[in-house]
Amino acid sequence: MSEDAAYCLTDPTRPPRADGPPYAECVLCREPTEYPESYRGITLCPVCEWQEAQRTACSG
């Protein structure tokens, strides 16, 4: 692992995508997500997921 990569330790795993409703609620804004309602864990809607990625992205 390069020295720069050591600063970007994020977990790229995501919950499985749902084939259809019911969808899990976003833990931040409570909008429907793309993940099944049965998934246990943190789920984010596409908007909050993108905002979180921007917030936690490595700046170089």
C-alpha positions in Angstrom: 0.0 0.0 0.0 1.4 3.4 -0.9 1.9 6.1 1.7 -1.0 8.2 0.2 -3.4 5.2 0.3 -2.8 4.8 4.0 -4.7 8.1 4.6 -7.7 6.9 2.6 -8.9 3.9 4.6 -12.6 3.7 3.7 -14.7 0.6 3.6 -16.0 0.2 0.0 -18.5 -2.5 0.9 -22.2 -1.6 0.5 -25.5 -3.2 1.3 -27.1 -5.2 -1.5 -29.4 -3.3 -3.8 -33.1 -4.0 -3.5 -35.0 -5.5 -6.5 -38.1 -3.4 -5.5 -40.0 -2.0 -2.6 -40.0 -1.9 0.4 -36.9 0.2 0.6 -34.9 1.0 3.8 -35.0 4.6 5.0 -32.0 6.9 4.8 -30.6 7.3 8.3 -30.0 11.0 7.7 -33.0 12.4 5.8 -35.5 9.4 6.0 -36.0 9.3 2.2 -36.1 5.9 0.6 -32.8 4.3 -0.3 -31.8 1.8 -3.0 -31.4 -0.9 -0.4 -33.9 -3.5 1.0 -35.8 -2.7 4.1 -34.6 -5.9 5.6 -30.9 -4.7 5.6 -29.6 -4.0 9.1 -27.0 -1.3 9.2 -26.4 2.2 8.0 -28.2 3.0 4.8 -28.1 6.3 2.9 -30.2 7.6 0.0 -28.3 8.5 -3.2 -28.1 12.2 -2.3 -26.8 11.7 1.3 -24.5 8.9 0.1 -22.9 11.4 -2.4 -22.7 14.1 0.2 -21.0 11.8 2.7 -18.5 10.7 0.0 -17.7 14.3 -0.7 -17.3 15.0 3.0 -15.0 12.1 3.6 -13.0 12.1 0.4 -9.3 12.4 0.5 -8.2 15.8 -0.6 -4.8 14.7 -1.8 
